[in-house]
Amino acid sequence: MNLKQHLKSLSKDQLIKEIQTLSTKFLQVKQYYELRIKENTSNEILAVYKKRIKEEFFPTHGFGDGRLSVARKPIQEYKKIATDQLEIIDLMLYYVEIGVKYTRAYGDINEQFYNSMENMYENALGLI
């Protein structure tokens, strides 16, 4: 039995319970539904993802590691739950903005860093 058949075999109450369970166990599922149900939630959820990017470059304490893979991960995750493409673009441009601030604060980085910033900017422009 595949997933679609399994879901069709469930009653409405069972489906509701299943979605509630998924929402409780998996933060992204919860955020996915919050973005679709609540009107003013997107700014709050987007702020969480922006904070994760900023923390990689400018943590509350100490110096930022500037690991590009860690800083890009919130963007990849947000794309999976986003309801509005403008929010994805906003997050992508925020990544570039924080990256530019990082290089201005700490000096010249490396070619991979600048390529990542350039690629993210080009991807955002492509979406625009």
C-alpha positions as CSV (number, residue, x, y, z in Angstrom):
1,M,0.0,0.0,0.0
2,N,1.4,3.4,-0.9
3,L,1.0,6.6,1.0
4,K,-1.9,7.9,-1.1
5,Q,-3.9,4.7,-0.6
6,H,-3.1,4.8,3.1
7,L,-4.3,8.3,3.5
8,K,-7.5,7.6,1.5
9,S,-8.2,4.7,3.9
10,L,-8.2,7.0,6.9
11,S,-11.2,8.8,8.3
12,K,-11.3,12.6,8.5
13,D,-10.7,12.4,12.3
14,Q,-7.7,10.1,11.7
15,L,-6.3,12.4,9.1
16,I,-6.6,15.4,11.4
17,K,-4.9,13.4,14.2
18,E,-2.1,12.4,11.8
19,I,-1.4,16.0,10.8
20,Q,-1.5,17.1,14.4
21,T,1.1,14.4,15.2
22,L,3.3,15.5,12.3
23,S,3.0,19.1,13.4
24,T,4.0,18.2,16.9
25,K,7.0,16.1,15.9
26,F,8.4,18.1,13.1
27,L,9.0,21.9,13.4
28,Q,9.0,22.4,9.7
29,V,5.6,20.8,9.3
30,K,4.3,23.1,12.1
31,Q,5.8,26.1,10.4
32,Y,4.4,25.0,7.1
33,Y,0.9,25.0,8.4
34,E,1.3,28.1,10.4
35,L,2.3,30.0,7.3
36,R,-0.8,28.8,5.5
37,I,-3.2,29.3,8.4
38,K,-2.2,32.4,10.4
39,E,-2.0,35.7,8.6
40,N,0.9,37.5,10.4
41,T,3.0,34.5,11.2
42,S,5.3,34.7,8.1
43,N,7.3,37.6,9.5
44,E,7.9,35.8,12.8
45,I,8.9,32.6,11.1
46,L,11.1,34.4,8.5
47,A,12.8,36.2,11.4
48,V,13.8,32.9,12.9
49,Y,15.5,31.8,9.7
50,K,17.2,35.2,9.3
51,K,18.5,34.9,12.8
52,R,20.1,31.5,12.0
53,I,21.9,33.1,9.1
54,K,23.0,36.1,11.1
55,E,24.2,33.8,14.0
56,E,26.6,32.0,11.7
57,F,28.3,35.3,10.7
58,F,27.7,37.4,13.8
59,P,26.9,35.3,16.9
60,T,25.7,36.9,20.1
61,H,29.0,36.1,21.7
62,G,32.4,35.6,20.0
63,F,33.3,35.7,16.4
64,G,31.3,34.3,13.5
65,D,32.5,31.2,11.8
66,G,31.1,32.2,8.4
67,R,30.5,28.6,7.3
68,L,28.6,29.0,4.1
69,S,26.9,25.7,4.2
70,V,25.5,26.4,7.6
71,A,24.4,29.9,6.5
72,R,22.7,28.6,3.4
73,K,20.9,25.8,5.1
74,P,18.1,28.0,6.5
75,I,17.3,29.2,3.0
76,Q,17.1,25.6,1.7
77,E,14.8,24.7,4.6
78,Y,12.6,27.8,4.2
79,K,12.1,27.1,0.5
80,K,10.3,23.9,1.6
81,I,7.7,25.6,3.7
82,A,7.4,29.0,2.1
83,T,4.0,30.2,0.9
84,D,5.3,33.4,-0.8
85,Q,8.3,33.5,-3.2
86,L,9.0,37.1,-2.1
87,E,9.9,35.8,1.4
88,I,12.4,33.4,-0.2
89,I,13.9,36.3,-2.2
90,D,14.0,38.4,1.0
91,L,15.9,35.6,2.8
92,M,18.3,35.1,-0.1
93,L,19.1,38.8,-0.2
94,Y,19.5,38.9,3.6
95,Y,22.1,36.2,3.2
96,V,24.0,38.4,0.8
97,E,23.6,41.5,2.9
98,I,24.9,39.7,6.0
99,G,27.8,38.2,4.0
100,V,28.8,41.7,2.8
101,K,28.7,43.0,6.4
102,Y,30.8,40.0,7.4
103,T,33.6,40.6,4.8
104,R,33.6,44.3,5.7
105,A,34.0,43.5,9.4
106,Y,36.6,40.8,9.0
107,G,38.4,41.7,5.8
108,D,39.0,39.8,2.7
109,I,37.7,36.2,2.8
110,N,38.3,33.7,0.0
111,E,37.0,33.2,-3.6
112,Q,34.5,30.5,-2.5
113,F,32.9,33.0,-0.1
114,Y,32.5,35.7,-2.8
115,N,31.2,33.1,-5.3
116,S,28.6,32.0,-2.8
117,M,27.4,35.6,-2.3
118,E,27.4,36.2,-6.1
119,N,25.5,33.0,-6.8
120,M,22.9,33.7,-4.2
121,Y,22.4,37.2,-5.5
122,E,22.0,35.9,-9.0
123,N,19.5,33.3,-7.9
124,A,17.5,36.0,-6.1
125,L,17.5,38.1,-9.2
126,G,16.4,35.1,-11.3
127,L,13.4,34.7,-9.0
128,I,12.6,38.4,-9.1
